[in-house]
């Protein structure tokens, strides 16, 4: 029998080992100062020799400058992060460590699955998310000022500073990154979205085409500097061939299109070769809306009047019977869709998680008019695939001939064609291990 902690009166707490000095560095772009739509911003992660970076506490700052002829609104869920279309991390040898296409839509999905009080407070201060993030904006009609209530506006020739913590596997790994021991500099880069994607214009402003620049880009990094003894020991371990392994959970994007005339059972095949797929999420957006100023381009999700769905994973239907998600007035079978979404994100057992889906007594997860798709919903079509809560516990789809297929039943004439062709973003949540070899080269295995 062991002595209870409360009765260990003579125990002396151990000192932390090794001793670390905490400092902060600020990295700026290496390819310019001011950037516009479709341009790439590249930032080298500056870390002193023998230093570790606590990337979970790092954050990105930049200033959005409205260069259009009139006022423009930021996305209600993504805020100023809507300007980030693709996010990449490359190693010192040029190897691609991470790439998330349509990063802004992913970030909107993640914020939708938070308590609206969190989004309307913290993310309003951070990125300029809406103070009423549960609002359901119009999909196919121009937005009036009333429908943009709560959304942050930037007037012509004015700016807003955005602070953003990256939704990135590299920035959310389970250990400190030993970038002070790596060869070359790891780079964070992001491609900027089109003008019409980044902003939303209200109906009365729709004649003023949107445009923007970003400037004053900074990446703030907490640096942990060990003493010389630990640094020597760490380098000795590296040179002896001991691999330095750091685990994280990454997200891969792959896309498909749902045709304008799509009705009935739909089979949409996506490409992936990940070894441990933990869960999948499919977000549907009208393709045309991505290039229309007065529409919600980033968080303008729709459900295409789907009544049921499941996936084929490696040739096997999961689950065997389709999950029913009918949005009929007398049914409102939306709970199963939300339950699977929460499971896929690992939120199902947490009472501290919520979802931004009630606005002025209107339910916006699947709005009552969702069968006509005239308002944005907060839903994605998700499925959990993790067998147990550990690294490499998902489905292995690395072999040839192991497709990932979404099977969706689209109803009547109020399905995809109500919004024209749809863009389907499949986000594959998967395990990834970053490995640094004896030469300081970092690679990603996933």
C-alpha distance (Angstrom), angle and dihedral (degrees) to the residues before:
residue distance angle dihedral
X1 . . .
X2 3.80 . .
X3 3.77 124.9 .
X4 3.80 112.2 -103.4
X5 3.78 114.7 -110.3
X6 3.78 90.2 -118.6
X7 3.84 90.5 61.0
X8 3.82 99.3 45.4
X9 3.77 90.9 103.4
X10 3.80 97.3 158.8
X11 3.80 97.9 47.3
X12 3.81 115.6 120.7
X13 3.82 112.8 -148.3
X14 3.79 112.4 -118.7
X15 3.77 119.3 -113.7
X16 3.79 116.8 -113.6
X17 3.77 113.9 -99.5
X18 2.92 130.0 -121.8
X19 3.80 104.7 24.8
X20 3.81 111.0 -125.5
X21 3.79 131.5 -165.2
X22 3.80 113.6 -145.1
X23 3.79 117.7 -143.8
X24 3.79 135.1 155.5
X25 3.79 132.2 -128.6
X26 3.79 131.1 -170.1
X27 3.80 119.6 -145.3
X28 3.80 121.4 -162.7
X29 3.83 131.9 -166.1
X30 3.78 117.5 -72.8
X31 3.82 94.8 -155.7
X32 3.79 105.5 53.7
X33 3.78 147.3 -45.0
X34 3.82 106.7 -107.8
X35 3.79 125.0 39.4
X36 3.82 136.4 -171.8
X37 3.82 137.0 -165.0
X38 3.83 117.6 -43.9
X39 3.82 92.6 11.2
X40 3.79 123.0 124.3
X41 3.80 123.6 -125.0
X42 3.82 114.7 -153.3
X43 3.80 123.5 -165.2
X44 3.80 124.5 -178.8
X45 3.81 112.7 -143.1
X46 3.79 102.0 -124.8
X47 3.80 112.7 -151.4
X48 3.84 126.4 164.7
X49 3.79 119.4 -119.3
X50 3.83 112.8 -75.1
X51 3.80 91.3 10.4
X52 3.80 129.5 135.7
X53 3.81 123.7 -147.0
X54 3.80 122.4 -139.4
X55 3.79 94.1 -148.7
X56 3.80 94.1 176.5
X57 3.80 87.6 70.5
X58 3.81 95.3 43.4
X59 3.79 120.8 108.3
X60 3.79 139.0 -171.4
X61 3.80 123.8 -131.4
X62 3.79 129.5 -169.3
X63 3.78 139.6 150.2
X64 3.80 121.6 -119.0
X65 3.79 111.8 -149.0
X66 3.81 117.9 -162.0
X67 3.82 105.2 -139.8
X68 3.82 95.2 168.4
X69 3.79 126.2 108.3
X70 3.81 95.2 -103.4
X71 3.78 146.3 14.0
X72 3.79 119.9 -56.3
X73 3.81 134.6 -166.8
X74 3.79 128.3 -130.3
X75 3.80 120.3 -129.0
X76 3.83 110.6 -82.6
X77 3.82 94.5 -129.4
X78 3.82 106.0 24.9
X79 3.80 98.1 33.0
X80 3.79 112.3 -177.3
X81 3.82 91.0 -10.9
X82 3.81 84.6 78.8
X83 3.81 87.8 86.1
X84 3.84 90.6 68.5
X85 3.80 105.5 87.6
X86 3.82 99.7 164.8
X87 3.80 128.0 14.6
X88 3.81 122.3 -161.1
X89 3.80 137.8 -179.9
X90 3.82 118.2 -161.4
X91 3.80 127.7 -173.3
X92 3.78 127.6 -125.7
X93 3.81 90.1 -94.2
X94 3.82 92.3 51.4
X95 3.82 95.3 -102.0
X96 3.80 114.8 147.5
X97 3.80 108.2 -115.5
X98 3.80 98.1 174.3
X99 3.79 139.8 -1.4
X100 3.80 126.6 -179.0
X101 3.81 114.2 -175.3
X102 3.82 116.0 -158.0
X103 3.78 88.6 17.2
X104 3.81 90.9 166.3
X105 3.83 92.9 61.2
X106 3.81 90.4 47.7
X107 3.79 90.2 52.3
X108 3.81 89.7 50.5
X109 3.83 90.0 52.8
X110 3.80 90.8 50.5
X111 3.80 92.9 48.9
X112 3.79 91.4 46.8
X113 3.80 86.9 60.1
X114 3.79 93.9 59.3
X115 3.77 131.5 83.5
X116 3.78 107.7 -81.4
X117 3.82 88.9 -129.0
X118 3.81 88.3 62.7
X119 3.80 93.5 48.4
X120 3.81 94.1 43.8
X121 3.80 92.5 49.9
X122 3.80 114.5 26.6
X123 3.80 97.7 26.6
X124 3.78 91.7 41.1
X125 3.81 87.6 58.8
X126 3.81 93.7 40.1
X127 3.80 105.0 42.8
X128 3.78 105.6 0.6
X129 3.81 96.3 -102.2
X130 3.80 116.0 171.2
X131 3.79 122.7 -79.1
X132 3.83 84.1 -137.7
X133 3.83 100.3 41.5
X134 3.81 94.9 163.5
X135 3.81 92.2 68.8
X136 3.81 115.8 122.7
X137 3.80 107.7 -136.2
X138 3.79 121.1 -155.2
X139 3.80 115.6 -92.3
X140 3.78 104.8 -162.8
X141 3.81 102.4 18.2
X142 3.77 130.1 69.2
X143 3.77 114.2 -95.1
X144 3.78 120.8 -116.6
X145 3.78 122.4 -148.1
X146 3.82 90.5 -104.3
X147 3.80 91.5 58.8
X148 3.80 90.1 50.6
X149 3.82 91.1 57.2
X150 3.79 110.2 143.8
X151 3.80 95.0 17.6
X152 3.79 115.8 124.2
X153 3.80 114.2 -111.4
X154 3.81 127.7 -155.1
X155 3.77 112.8 -161.3
X156 3.79 124.1 -141.8
X157 3.84 113.9 -68.1
X158 3.82 90.8 7.1
X159 3.79 130.0 113.6
X160 3.78 142.1 -149.2
X161 3.81 126.6 -154.9
X162 3.80 112.8 -131.3
X163 3.80 124.1 -155.3
X164 3.79 113.9 -166.2
X165 3.80 135.0 177.4
X166 3.82 106.4 -151.1
X167 3.81 118.4 -113.1
X168 3.78 88.7 -141.3
X169 3.80 137.3 134.7
X170 3.79 91.0 -136.8
X171 3.80 91.9 51.7
X172 3.82 93.9 45.5
X173 3.80 102.5 45.4
X174 3.79 120.4 141.5
X175 3.82 95.6 -113.4
X176 3.79 140.1 38.1
X177 3.80 113.1 -82.7
X178 3.84 112.0 -117.8
X179 3.81 93.2 -144.5
X180 3.82 90.8 149.0
X181 3.82 87.6 68.5
X182 3.80 97.8 44.7
X183 3.78 128.0 102.9
X184 3.79 113.1 -110.5
X185 3.78 125.4 -12.0
X186 3.79 125.0 -57.4
X187 3.82 110.5 -131.5
X188 3.78 131.6 -147.9
X189 3.79 112.2 -157.2
X190 3.78 133.0 173.1
X191 3.79 132.3 -173.5
X192 3.79 116.0 -137.0
X193 3.80 121.4 -123.0
X194 3.78 124.9 -118.5
X195 3.79 117.0 -86.2
X196 3.81 93.5 -108.2
X197 3.81 91.1 50.3
X198 3.79 96.5 50.0
X199 3.81 97.9 51.6
X200 3.81 138.9 37.4
X201 3.80 119.7 -144.1
X202 3.79 122.5 -156.1
X203 3.79 121.0 -125.6
X204 3.79 94.8 -98.5
X205 3.82 90.8 50.6
X206 3.80 97.5 44.1
X207 3.81 93.7 105.4
X208 3.81 89.2 63.9
X209 3.79 108.9 79.1
X210 3.79 112.9 -136.7
X211 3.79 123.6 -120.2
X212 3.78 134.8 163.5
X213 3.77 146.8 174.5
X214 3.78 130.8 -155.3
X215 3.78 124.3 -143.0
X216 3.82 141.6 161.9
X217 3.82 91.4 51.6
X218 3.81 113.9 -176.6
X219 3.79 134.4 171.0
X220 3.81 112.0 -156.2
X221 3.81 114.3 -153.9
X222 3.83 128.7 -172.4
X223 3.83 107.7 -140.2
X224 3.82 124.7 -156.5
X225 3.80 113.6 -159.3
X226 3.85 117.3 -165.6
X227 3.78 126.0 -157.6
X228 3.82 122.1 -92.5
X229 3.81 93.4 -99.6
X230 3.79 94.3 58.7
X231 3.81 92.0 41.7
X232 3.81 90.2 54.2
X233 3.80 91.5 47.9
X234 3.81 92.0 49.0
X235 3.80 92.7 50.0
X236 3.80 89.9 47.3
X237 3.80 90.1 54.0
X238 3.82 90.3 49.5
X239 3.81 93.7 49.4
X240 3.80 91.4 49.4
X241 3.79 88.8 63.1
X242 3.79 98.7 -105.0
X243 3.83 104.5 149.6
X244 3.78 115.8 -128.3
X245 3.82 105.3 -136.8
X246 3.79 126.9 -172.2
X247 3.82 121.2 -177.9
X248 3.78 127.3 -146.3
X249 3.81 142.5 151.9
X250 3.80 116.1 -109.8
X251 3.78 136.5 -171.0
X252 3.80 127.0 -136.0
X253 3.79 122.8 -166.5
X254 3.78 124.6 -147.8
X255 3.81 126.0 167.5
X256 3.76 144.0 -146.6
X257 3.81 135.7 174.9
X258 3.78 128.9 -123.8
X259 3.79 109.1 -150.1
X260 3.80 124.4 -122.2
X261 3.80 92.3 -114.6
X262 3.81 95.4 46.8
X263 3.83 114.6 138.8
X264 3.78 133.5 149.8
X265 3.83 123.8 16.0
X266 3.82 112.9 0.1
X267 3.81 126.9 -163.7
X268 3.80 114.2 -160.5
X269 3.81 118.0 -179.7
X270 3.81 120.5 -155.9
X271 3.79 129.0 -168.7
X272 3.80 122.9 -124.5
X273 3.80 137.0 143.6
X274 3.79 101.2 -172.3
X275 3.80 118.9 143.9
X276 3.79 98.2 -146.3
X277 3.80 114.2 30.7
X278 3.81 106.4 -176.8
X279 3.80 98.4 -178.9
X280 3.80 143.2 -22.0
X281 3.81 133.0 -136.2
X282 3.80 127.6 -172.1
X283 3.80 119.3 -161.0
X284 3.81 118.8 -167.7
X285 3.81 122.6 -151.9
X286 3.82 131.8 168.5
X287 3.82 105.0 -102.0
X288 3.81 93.8 -141.5
X289 3.80 92.4 55.5
X290 3.80 92.7 67.7
X291 3.79 89.7 72.2
X292 3.82 100.4 35.8
X293 3.81 115.6 96.6
X294 3.78 98.4 -150.0
X295 3.80 96.9 50.9
X296 3.79 133.2 81.0
X297 3.79 100.5 -103.2
X298 3.81 101.7 173.1
X299 3.81 106.5 36.1
X300 3.83 96.6 23.2
X301 3.81 94.4 119.4
X302 3.81 121.3 167.6
X303 3.78 133.1 -172.4
X304 3.85 96.2 -141.2
X305 3.82 87.7 -136.4
X306 3.80 90.3 -76.1
X307 3.79 113.7 176.8
X308 3.83 99.1 -173.5
X309 3.80 141.2 5.5
X310 3.77 146.0 173.5
X311 3.81 137.1 160.2
X312 3.79 136.6 -116.3
X313 3.80 107.4 -133.9
X314 3.79 113.6 -170.3
X315 3.80 90.6 -20.1
X316 3.82 95.5 -49.3
X317 3.81 124.5 107.2
X318 3.82 111.8 -120.5
X319 2.96 111.2 -135.9
X320 3.79 99.4 15.5
X321 3.82 91.7 -133.5
X322 3.78 120.5 46.6
X323 3.80 119.1 -101.9
X324 3.81 108.0 -114.0
X325 3.82 114.1 -132.1
X326 3.80 102.0 163.4
X327 3.80 113.8 168.8
X328 3.79 97.1 -158.0
X329 3.79 117.8 147.5
X330 3.81 91.1 -118.6
X331 3.78 94.2 41.7
X332 3.80 112.9 37.4
X333 3.81 89.0 -178.8
X334 3.80 94.3 177.3
X335 3.80 100.7 122.5
X336 3.80 93.7 84.0
X337 3.80 90.9 53.2
X338 3.81 91.5 51.7
X339 3.82 93.1 43.1
X340 3.80 91.9 55.9
X341 3.79 91.0 44.9
X342 3.81 90.8 53.8
X343 3.81 91.3 46.4
X344 3.79 91.8 50.5
X345 3.81 90.7 53.2
X346 3.81 93.7 44.5
X347 3.81 91.0 -117.0
X348 3.81 99.5 114.3
X349 3.81 96.7 98.7
X350 3.80 95.7 41.4
X351 3.79 118.7 96.3
X352 3.80 89.0 -171.5
X353 3.80 92.2 69.2
X354 3.76 124.3 84.8
X355 3.77 139.6 163.7
X356 3.80 131.9 -119.8
X357 3.80 96.8 -119.1
X358 3.81 111.0 119.5
X359 3.82 121.3 74.8
X360 3.81 122.7 169.4
X361 3.82 90.1 -22.6
X362 3.82 90.5 -51.8
X363 3.79 116.2 124.5
X364 3.80 106.4 -133.3
X365 3.81 102.1 175.4
X366 3.79 85.7 88.5
X367 3.83 104.8 -4.3
X368 3.78 117.3 -140.3
X369 3.78 87.7 -109.9
X370 3.78 91.5 49.9
X371 3.80 91.3 109.5
X372 3.82 85.5 66.6
X373 3.82 92.5 40.6
X374 3.78 96.2 -139.0
X375 3.81 93.1 132.6
X376 3.78 133.5 50.9
X377 3.79 116.7 -105.4
X378 3.80 129.1 -154.9
X379 3.80 95.2 -133.7
X380 3.78 133.4 113.2
X381 3.81 127.4 -178.2
X382 3.79 103.1 -112.8
X383 3.78 139.3 169.5
X384 3.80 132.1 -172.6
X385 3.83 114.8 -132.3
X386 3.80 102.9 171.9
X387 3.81 114.6 120.3
X388 3.82 93.8 -161.9
X389 3.78 136.0 -6.6
X390 3.80 102.3 -90.1
X391 3.78 142.6 90.4
X392 3.81 115.1 -66.7
X393 3.78 94.5 11.0
X394 3.79 98.3 128.0
X395 3.79 136.0 89.5
X396 3.80 116.3 -62.1
X397 3.81 109.4 -131.8
X398 3.80 97.7 160.4
X399 3.79 95.0 109.6
X400 3.79 125.4 89.1
X401 3.79 115.3 -99.7
X402 3.81 94.3 30.3
X403 3.80 102.7 116.6
X404 3.78 128.8 -179.5
X405 3.79 110.3 -135.2
X406 3.80 131.2 -176.3
X407 3.81 113.3 -148.3
X408 3.79 110.2 -163.2
X409 3.78 130.8 170.9
X410 3.82 110.3 -141.9
X411 3.80 115.8 -162.2
X412 3.80 130.8 -132.0
X413 3.76 122.7 -60.3
X414 3.80 96.0 -35.6
X415 3.79 95.7 72.4
X416 3.78 129.8 89.9
X417 3.78 94.3 -29.2
X418 3.82 90.9 62.7
X419 3.79 86.0 74.0
X420 3.79 100.5 24.7
X421 3.79 119.1 -116.6
X422 3.79 115.5 -8.3
X423 3.79 129.8 -138.9
X424 3.80 111.2 -138.7
X425 3.80 116.1 -156.0
X426 3.79 111.9 -164.3
X427 3.81 111.1 -162.4
X428 3.80 111.6 -161.2
X429 3.81 112.3 -158.5
X430 3.79 108.1 -154.3
X431 3.79 144.1 161.5
X432 3.79 118.8 -98.3
X433 3.80 132.3 -176.4
X434 3.80 121.4 -158.0
X435 3.81 110.5 -149.6
X436 3.81 125.3 -166.3
X437 3.81 114.6 -163.8
X438 3.79 130.5 -153.0
X439 3.82 90.8 -83.7
X440 3.79 93.0 55.1
X441 3.82 94.2 -107.2
X442 3.83 113.2 147.8
X443 3.80 119.9 -150.0
X444 3.80 133.0 172.8
X445 3.80 121.8 -128.7
X446 3.80 115.8 -166.1
